[in-house]
Amino acid sequence: LVMGADDDLVEANLKPEVKAETRKKYGIADDDFLLMFGGKIDLFKQQLLLLMDAVNEIDNPKLKLIVFGSVVPEMKEAIESRVSDKVKYIGWVQSDESYPLFASCDLAVFPGRHSVFWEQVTGQGIPMLVKHWNGTTHVDLGGNVKFLYNDSKEEIKNAVLEIVDNPELYAEMKRVAAENGMKEFSYRDIARRSIEEV
């Protein structure tokens, strides 16, 4: 299975007006620092609750989190009880609708199991904060990703604050993501490379 990003969707969603419209739709200001989590929310993704708690506790009114994806019944109440003026849960979206959502965020955060969104987001040129798993460090292309190791709310909080409070660090993550991610994980380039290997 080739995991990456659809070039046409990446390009269509790079337009600044896509970011502006998407943010407006969900009540996110242009200068808010927006975190995004997407994916199936099940019992293997309990770390999402830690992320929601961390954002709610960080004393920064400009820090926001949008969560999307289908939720298993056992997690529904836990997710809904953490929704606040800083944390939004917007439900399930079609896979092509995930592109404008990720394009509108500053940082994608995946504190639990690997999902296909990791490669898609990398291919969209967006910095990420992800859980460290053996075999998933391929999304780190030289500084676009920071890793989480401990499944703790404190660790998530500190990692988010480190990125939000250091504009130089964030700018570098963004640069590497845009320069390397879009190349490495575009379907077009993946196809070209696999043809060259044959």
Salt bridges, closest charged atoms under 4 A:
ASP8 OD1 - ARG188 NH2 3.36
GLU11 OE2 - ARG188 NH1 3.64
ASP31 OD1 - LYS62 NZ 2.99
ASP32 OD1 - LYS62 NZ 3.12
ASP32 OD2 - LYS64 NZ 2.84
ASP53 OD1 - ARG82 NE 2.89
GLU57 OE2 - LYS153 NZ 2.71
GLU57 OE1 - LYS157 NZ 2.81
GLU80 OE2 - LYS76 NZ 3.06
ASP106 OD2 - ARG23 NH2 2.80
GLU119 OE2 - HIS114 NE2 2.94
GLU119 OE2 - HIS138 NE2 2.71
ASP151 OD1 - LYS131 NZ 3.07
GLU154 OE2 - LYS157 NZ 3.91
GLU172 OE2 - ARG175 NH2 2.77
GLU179 OE1 - ARG175 NH1 2.73
ASP189 OD2 - ARG192 NH2 3.70
GLU196 OE2 - ARG192 NH1 3.11
